[in-house]
Each structure stands twice: as structure tokens, then as C-alpha cells.
Amino acid sequence: MTDLGLGTAPLAGLYAPLDEETAHAVVERAWELGMRRFDTAPYYGGGLAERRLGAVLSTKPRDEFVLSTKVGRLLRPDAAGWDGAYFDFSYDAALRSLEESLVRLRLDRVDVALVHDPDHHYEEARAGAFRALQRLRDEGTVRAVGVGMNQTAVLARFAREADPDCLLVAGRYTLLDRTAAEELLPICEERGIDVIAGGVFNSGVLAGGTTFDYETAPPEVVARVEQLREICARHGVPLEAAAVQFPLRHPAVAAVVVGCSTPKEVEEDVHRSTLEVPKGLWDEIG
């Protein structure tokens, strides 16, 4: 199974509105090119990403893909768009959230369940939502449980104090930001916790865009990106390919997920993941 997966926030219009037909085509193209890992969440477009992903995956052999979704944000009854979710890290809310996700996904199970962004709610999330997921894992309802976040401190605390099978860290182990390497990745490597790396382009600046962590990239980041691009060019490798492959060089990282909003972007990322990157480039980047 490929270690490159599809992140589905763009399917719900994260950066720009996306029509149903294109969203379905993205998932179909990912499947055709061998992607078998898919990550989603109720928060993405008020359930829209789950519905669009499920419309395609529900037609595929269930045992041939790994699907992760998240708990910790419940959708309001009239949820529409990105403002339709609210935080609730309680035990019961996690169970309800997963039940609602399965309806949207048109599936009878997910493989991985993650607590979503408990940045300021560690105690509540560990005692509530995470404990609920552990129960589901113990019962065999899900295969693996963990936490997904954009920062590393709370993830590291979960790794030390809880019993996660995996952790999803977005944007913190990239060519530009290696925060996860300081504490999180060593703990995960030591304890056998699989890390899924998301946000490998830091929301666009490493893929020709102008945003870094969802805001306009500051001058020092732009300068560093240009420096990285020049290094890659000297070794005949696109910067984007190095960005996709970099996280997998760490033994704790089991997979990378990339968000795509067109079939062409899927093709580009799959191609980037397979390009040969010379050791000299990695040595120079450090």
C-alpha cells in the first residue's frame, strides 16, 4: 500500500469552491493511481468532504483502503460550509460524531479515528473523546486511534501520557518547519507510534503558492523557499518533489497525506512522490 494518501479538506472548498463532479474526479484519480489512504473530517466543509469522499469510496472494495476521520467537532443540524462545526471533546460526542460520519461516508466503519485539534482541551479530550476512541479500538470497531493537530506540544503529551496508535501532524515536519523533530518524532519512534505527515507544502508556499500556514508568507519564508528551490534545481529535482518526500525520511513517519483539488494535482503529487532524489540534495538541505 502506498505511503502517499489523499487529504480531503480541498474537496470541501478549503481554498476555493469546488464542484461535486471535480471532487469526485479527484478521488477517482487518486484511486486509479494507487492511493489507498484517505483522510477526512466532519469539520471540512460542514460534512461536505466526508460526503464527497464517501460517494466514491463506497463503490470500492472496503478492505483495499485505509480511511481516517476525526472527532471533536460536532456539526450543527443546519451545518453548511466551514462554520457549521463546534468543539465538543466529550465521550458521548465522540461516539455520536463517528456515527454521523459513517452516515455521510456511506460506510460501515473507518479504520483510523483521530481526535481533531484539541489544542486547549487536552484534559477533556483525553478523558472524553480519546477514551471513547480507545473503547472502539478495544471492541474492534476501529483499527487505530490517535490525534490530529497543527502543533506538536499537545501531540507529544498524548504520545507520552496516552496510548495512541498514530498521530497526524500537519505542517510541523516539512522542509520549512521541523518542529516535530525536536520532541514529537523521537517519542513516536521510541514508542512505535506511527506519524502521518500532512501540510507538507505549508499551505502552498512550497508548491509555488504565496501562503504559509494559511496566511501570506512573510519575506523571510519566501527567501528560504527560494533558497531551497535553488538547491533542488542544482540537483535536478523540483522543490515540490523534495517537499513530498522529505517527511518519509524520518523512521517515525509512516505516511504523507496531500490535499488536491483537481485530478491533475493528484497526478503531480503522485509523480513527485516517485521521483528519485539524490542523497546529495538531502545532505545539502540538512
ABEGO torsion letter per residue (X at the ends): XBABBBBAAAAAGAABBBBAAAAAAAAAAAAAAGBABBBBBAABGGGAAAAAAAAAAAABBAAABBBBBBBGBBBBAABBEAAABBBBABAAAAAAAAAAAAAAAGBABBABBBBBGAAAAAAAAAABAAAAAAAAAAAGABABBBBBBABAAAAAAAAAABBBABBBBBGABBAABAAAAAAAAAAAAAAGBBBBBBGAAGGGAAAGBABBGGBBBBAAAAAAAAAAAAAAAAAGBBAAAAAAAAAAABAABABBBBBBABAAAAAAAAAAAABBBBAAAAAAAX
